Amino acid sequence: MNDSDKMKDDGMEKALSMMEHPEEYTEDEILEIMEDEECMQVCQDILDCRLAMQQEHLSYKPDVEAEWGKFRQKHSRRSNRYWVTMGVAIGMAASFLLVLAFSWVTGFGGWPKDTVVYFTAVDGSSQDITLQTTSGVHVSLDNQSVREELDEVGAVLVQTDSVRLEYTEFVEKVETHLLSTPRGKTFEVVLADGSKIWLNADSRLEYPSRFVGDRRVVKLHGEAYFQITKDENRPFIVETDGLQTVVLGTEFNVRNYKKENSHVTLIKGSVKVNNTANEHSVVLVPGENVRVLEDGSLGIQEVDVDTYIYWRDGYFYFDNRTLADIMQEIGRWYNVNVVFDDARVMNYKLRYFCKRDEGIEKAVERLQCLKKAQVSLDGNTVYIK
C-alpha cells in the first residue's frame, strides 16, 4: 500500500470512528473529516439508505445486505485491511447513522445528500366544514339542508359566488361557536358585529354568537384573514398560541398553525400585537409582518401582502419563498403526502403562482415547469428530488 492509499484509509477509519463515537471529536475535527469528499463519499455509500422524518421524529430502516453489495461493487479496489474495517462498519451502520444524521442536521445546518424527509402527511379526518356550539349543535356546513339547526343559533347560510355563514346582531342566545375547515377548503363567516373572516384550510375559529361587554374576542388555530368592523369603544382581539392581536377596525392576516411559526401581517389600518409570554408588544403599519423570535422578542419585517390576499381569493402565490414553504401549503391544501428525496432542495427559493381549484396535477405540473427540482405525483404522494 502506498502512502496515498494509507492516508485515505486512515482518513476513512477516522470517519468511521467519528460515526461510532461522535462525542470524542470536536466540531472542528468533524468538519475537517467532512471536508474530505472521497472519505465522506465512501461513508455515504455505506449508509446509502433513507432517513425519514415525520412530524419531527427520525427513523431509520436500512437494507444492510443490499447496501453492502452496492458498496463492494463500487469500491472493489480497496485493501483487505480496509474491507475488514468496512465490514465492521456495515454491521454497526443502523445504530450509527442516526447519531451522524442528527449531528449533521442540528450541528452543522445540513443534511446528508440522499436524505428523505416526509414533510407532510395525509390527514384522514373529516373533510367537511363544521360548526359546533356549546348548546350541542354539530352540523356540516357542506350540507345545505341544515337551515333549521342554524336558525336555532341565529345564523344562516348565504349563497353568492360561494357559501358563507352570516350571523345577525339580534341573536338572543349568547354562546361559544367553533367553526372548523378541513384541508382543501376555505370558508367565510360574517360575525354578529358585521366583521368578515375568511378561514383558511385546516383551521379553527372560536367566537361568540354575539359580542357582549367591552371587548370582541375570538380564538384562532390555523390561518384567517380578518376584515373587522370599526368600533372605537370595543377593540377586536384575536388570540392565538403565543400572540394577541388588538385592533379597532382594519384588515390583517393571522397565521398560527404552529406556535413557533406564528405571524401577523397588516394589510390596512393599524394593529397592536402582544407577545403573551412577556410584555413585549409592537404596532404594525400596512405591509409589515411580525413574528416571535427565538429570544422571545417580536421581529418586524416588510412583506408582500399579495401572498395573504391571494390565498383568500383562491390562489397559491409565493414570491421568493422556499420550496419547503410552498410544499407545506400544497400538501395541506390537497391533503397529500409530500416526500423530499433530497432535503437540500427544501431551501430552494421560488416564485410560484397557481389557482387552487385546478387540482394537484396542475400544481405539480407548474412546479415541474420551474425546473428547480424534479417533482412527480404518485397516487396521493408528491415526490421531490
C-alpha positions in Angstrom: 0.0 0.0 0.0 1.5 3.4 -1.0 1.4 6.5 1.2 -1.5 8.0 -0.6 -3.7 4.9 -0.1 -2.6 4.7 3.5 -3.7 8.3 4.1 -7.1 7.6 2.5 -7.7 4.5 4.6 -6.6 6.3 7.8 -9.0 9.2 7.0 -11.9 6.8 6.3 -11.2 4.8 9.5 -11.2 8.1 11.4 -14.6 9.0 9.8 -16.0 5.6 10.8 -14.7 6.2 14.3 -16.4 9.6 14.3 -19.7 7.8 13.4 -19.3 5.4 16.3 -18.1 7.9 18.9 -19.0 11.4 17.8 -18.8 12.7 21.3 -15.0 12.1 21.2 -14.5 14.7 18.4 -14.6 18.4 18.5 -16.7 20.3 15.9 -13.6 21.4 14.1 -12.3 17.8 13.8 -15.7 16.6 12.5 -15.8 19.4 9.9 -12.3 18.6 8.8 -13.3 15.0 8.2 -16.4 16.0 6.4 -14.4 18.2 4.0 -12.6 15.1 2.7 -15.0 14.4 -0.2 -13.7 10.9 -1.1 -13.8 9.9 2.6 -17.4 11.1 3.1 -18.5 9.6 -0.2 -17.4 6.2 0.9 -19.1 6.6 4.2 -22.2 7.8 2.4 -22.1 4.7 0.1 -22.1 2.5 3.2 -25.0 4.3 4.6 -26.9 4.9 1.3 -30.3 4.5 2.8 -33.3 6.5 3.7 -33.7 8.7 6.7 -37.3 9.6 7.3 -38.5 12.5 9.4 -42.2 12.6 10.0 -43.8 15.0 12.5 -40.5 16.0 14.0 -39.3 12.4 14.6 -36.5 10.5 12.9 -36.5 6.8 12.0 -34.2 4.6 10.0 -34.8 1.3 8.2 -31.6 0.1 6.4 -31.3 -2.8 4.0 -27.8 -3.7 5.1 -27.2 -6.6 2.7 -28.2 -4.6 -0.4 -26.1 -1.6 0.6 -23.1 -3.8 1.3 -23.4 -5.3 -2.2 -23.5 -1.9 -3.8 -20.6 -0.7 -1.8 -18.4 -3.7 -2.7 -19.1 -3.2 -6.4 -18.2 0.5 -6.3 -15.1 0.2 -4.1 -13.6 -3.2 -5.1 -10.0 -2.0 -5.2 -9.6 -1.3 -1.5 -7.2 -3.3 0.6 -8.1 -6.3 2.7 -7.4 -4.3 5.9 -9.8 -1.7 4.6 -12.6 -4.3 3.9 -12.4 -5.6 7.4 -12.9 -2.1 8.7 -15.8 -1.5 6.4 -17.4 -4.9 7.2 -17.5 -4.0 10.9 -18.9 -0.6 10.0 -21.7 -2.1 7.9 -22.8 -4.2 10.9 -23.0 -1.1 13.1 -24.4 1.3 10.5 -28.0 1.1 11.6 -27.1 2.4 15.1 -24.5 4.9 13.9 -26.4 6.7 11.2 -29.0 8.3 13.5 -26.2 9.8 15.5 -24.4 11.1 12.5 -27.5 12.4 10.8 -28.5 14.2 14.0 -25.1 15.8 14.1 -25.3 17.0 10.5 -28.8 18.4 10.9 -28.5 20.1 14.3 -24.9 20.9 14.5 -23.9 22.0 11.0 -27.2 23.1 9.4 -27.1 20.5 6.6 -28.4 17.1 5.6 -26.7 14.0 4.0 -27.0 14.0 0.3 -29.8 11.4 -0.2 -31.9 12.2 2.9 -35.6 11.5 2.7 -37.9 13.9 4.6 -41.6 13.1 5.0 -42.7 16.7 5.0 -46.5 16.5 5.3 -48.8 13.6 5.7 -52.4 12.8 4.6 -55.0 13.8 7.2 -57.6 11.1 7.4 -60.1 13.2 9.5 -63.4 14.5 8.2 -63.2 16.7 5.2 -66.4 18.7 6.0 -66.7 22.3 7.1 -68.3 22.0 10.5 -70.0 24.2 13.1 -70.2 23.2 16.8 -71.9 25.1 19.6 -71.8 24.9 23.4 -75.6 24.1 23.3 -74.9 20.9 21.4 -75.4 21.7 17.8 -72.9 20.0 15.5 -73.6 20.4 11.8 -71.8 20.1 8.4 -72.0 23.4 6.5 -71.4 21.5 3.3 -74.9 20.2 3.8 -77.3 22.9 2.5 -80.2 21.3 4.5 -79.1 22.5 7.9 -81.2 25.6 7.9 -83.3 24.6 10.9 -80.3 23.9 13.1 -78.7 27.2 12.1 -81.9 29.1 12.9 -81.5 27.9 16.5 -78.2 29.6 16.8 -79.1 32.8 14.9 -77.1 32.2 11.7 -77.9 31.5 8.1 -76.0 30.1 5.0 -75.9 32.7 2.2 -75.1 31.6 -1.4 -73.4 34.2 -3.6 -70.2 33.3 -5.5 -69.6 30.9 -2.7 -71.4 29.9 0.5 -70.8 31.9 3.7 -72.2 31.8 7.2 -73.8 35.0 8.5 -74.9 36.0 12.0 -77.5 38.6 12.9 -76.8 41.2 15.6 -80.2 40.3 17.1 -79.1 36.8 18.3 -80.8 36.1 21.6 -78.7 33.2 22.8 -75.1 34.1 23.5 -72.9 31.0 23.4 -69.5 29.9 22.0 -69.3 28.6 18.5 -66.4 26.7 16.8 -66.0 26.8 13.1 -63.6 24.3 11.5 -62.3 23.9 8.0 -60.7 20.7 6.6 -57.8 20.6 4.2 -58.7 21.8 0.7 -61.4 24.2 1.8 -61.7 27.8 2.9 -64.8 29.4 4.4 -66.2 32.9 5.1 -68.1 33.8 8.2 -69.8 37.2 8.9 -70.0 37.7 12.7 -72.8 39.5 14.5 -70.9 42.8 14.5 -70.5 42.7 10.7 -66.8 41.6 10.8 -65.8 39.3 8.0 -63.4 36.4 8.5 -62.0 34.1 5.8 -60.8 30.8 7.4 -58.0 29.1 5.5 -57.7 25.3 5.2 -57.1 23.1 8.3 -58.1 25.9 10.7 -60.4 26.5 13.6 -62.1 29.7 14.8 -63.8 30.1 18.2 -66.1 33.1 18.7 -69.3 34.1 20.5 -72.6 34.1 18.6 -72.9 37.7 19.7 -70.4 40.0 21.3 -71.2 41.3 24.8 -69.1 43.5 27.1 -66.4 46.0 26.1 -64.2 43.6 24.0 -64.7 41.4 20.9 -62.6 38.3 21.4 -62.0 35.4 19.1 -59.5 32.5 19.2 -57.7 31.1 16.2 -55.7 28.0 15.3 -54.6 27.9 11.7 -54.9 30.9 9.4 -57.5 33.5 8.8 -57.9 36.8 7.0 -59.8 39.4 9.1 -61.8 42.4 7.8 -63.0 44.0 11.0 -65.9 46.4 11.5 -64.7 49.5 13.3 -65.9 50.1 16.9 -63.8 52.5 18.8 -65.4 51.5 22.1 -64.8 47.8 21.7 -61.5 46.6 20.5 -61.4 43.4 18.4 -58.9 40.8 19.8 -57.5 37.7 18.1 -55.9 35.3 20.5 -53.5 32.6 19.3 -51.0 30.3 20.9 -48.4 33.0 21.8 -49.7 36.2 20.2 -52.6 38.6 20.9 -53.7 40.9 18.1 -55.7 44.0 19.1 -57.5 46.2 16.5 -60.3 48.7 16.4 -61.2 48.2 12.8 -58.9 47.1 10.0 -57.7 44.3 7.7 -55.0 41.8 8.6 -53.9 38.2 8.3 -53.1 35.9 11.2 -51.2 32.6 10.8 -50.8 30.2 13.7 -50.5 26.5 12.6 -47.6 26.2 14.9 -46.6 28.4 17.9 -43.0 28.7 16.7 -44.2 29.9 13.3 -46.9 32.5 14.3 -47.3 35.5 12.1 -49.5 38.6 12.0 -49.5 40.6 8.7 -51.2 44.0 8.4 -53.0 44.8 5.1 -54.7 48.1 6.1 -55.0 50.4 9.1 -53.1 49.6 12.3 -52.8 46.7 14.8 -51.1 46.1 18.1 -49.5 42.7 18.6 -48.7 41.4 22.1 -46.4 38.5 23.0 -48.5 36.7 25.6 -45.3 35.1 27.1 -43.9 38.5 28.1 -44.8 42.2 28.0 -43.3 42.9 24.6 -45.7 44.5 22.1 -45.4 46.2 18.7 -47.6 48.4 16.5 -47.6 47.5 12.8 -48.1 49.7 9.7 -49.5 48.3 6.4 -47.1 45.9 4.7 -45.4 44.8 7.9 -45.3 41.3 9.3 -44.5 40.3 12.9 -43.4 37.0 14.4 -41.9 35.7 17.6 -38.1 35.4 17.5 -36.1 32.7 19.3 -35.2 35.1 22.2 -38.9 35.8 22.8 -38.9 39.3 21.2 -41.1 40.3 18.3 -39.4 40.7 14.9 -40.9 43.0 12.3 -40.2 42.8 8.6 -41.8 44.2 5.4 -43.6 41.6 3.3 -45.5 41.3 0.0 -49.1 41.4 1.3 -50.3 39.9 -2.0 -49.5 36.5 -0.6 -52.2 36.9 2.0 -54.8 38.4 -0.2 -54.4 35.8 -3.0 -55.0 32.8 -0.7 -58.3 34.4 0.4 -59.2 34.7 -3.3 -58.4 31.0 -4.2 -54.8 31.1 -5.3 -51.3 29.9 -4.3 -49.0 32.9 -4.5 -45.3 32.8 -3.4 -42.6 35.2 -4.2 -39.0 34.2 -3.2 -40.3 31.6 -0.8 -38.6 28.2 -0.1 -39.8 25.1 -1.7 -40.4 23.7 1.8 -42.9 26.6 2.5 -44.6 26.1 -0.9 -44.9 22.3 -0.4 -46.3 22.7 3.1 -49.2 24.8 1.7 -49.7 22.4 -1.3 -49.6 19.4 0.9 -52.1 20.9 3.4 -54.5 22.1 0.7 -54.7 19.0 -1.4 -54.3 16.6 1.6 -51.4 14.7 0.1 -48.1 13.3 1.4 -45.0 15.3 0.4 -41.7 13.5 0.4 -38.3 15.2 -0.3 -35.8 12.6 -1.7 -33.1 15.2 -1.1 -33.6 17.5 1.8 -31.2 20.1 0.4 -33.8 21.2 -2.3 -36.1 22.2 0.5 -34.3 25.6 0.8 -34.5 26.4 -2.9 -36.4 29.8 -3.3 -39.0 30.1 -5.9 -41.7 32.4 -7.4 -44.8 30.3 -7.8 -48.4 31.0 -8.8 -51.3 28.6 -9.2 -55.1 28.5 -8.9 -56.1 26.2 -6.1 -59.1 24.7 -7.8 -57.1 23.5 -10.8 -56.1 20.4 -8.8 -53.0 18.7 -7.5 -52.0 17.6 -11.0 -51.8 21.1 -12.3 -50.0 22.3 -9.2 -47.3 19.6 -9.7 -47.1 20.4 -13.4 -46.4 24.1 -12.7 -43.7 23.2 -10.1 -42.0 20.9 -12.6 -42.0 23.7 -15.2 -39.9 25.8 -12.9 -37.0 23.3 -13.4 -35.7 23.8 -9.9 -36.4 20.2 -8.8 -37.9 17.0 -10.1 -41.5 16.9 -9.0 -43.7 13.9 -9.5 -47.1 12.7 -8.3 -47.8 9.0 -7.4 -51.2 8.4 -6.0 -51.6 10.7 -3.0 -47.9 11.4 -2.6 -45.8 14.1 -4.2 -42.1 13.2 -4.6 -39.4 15.9 -4.9 -35.7 15.4 -5.7 
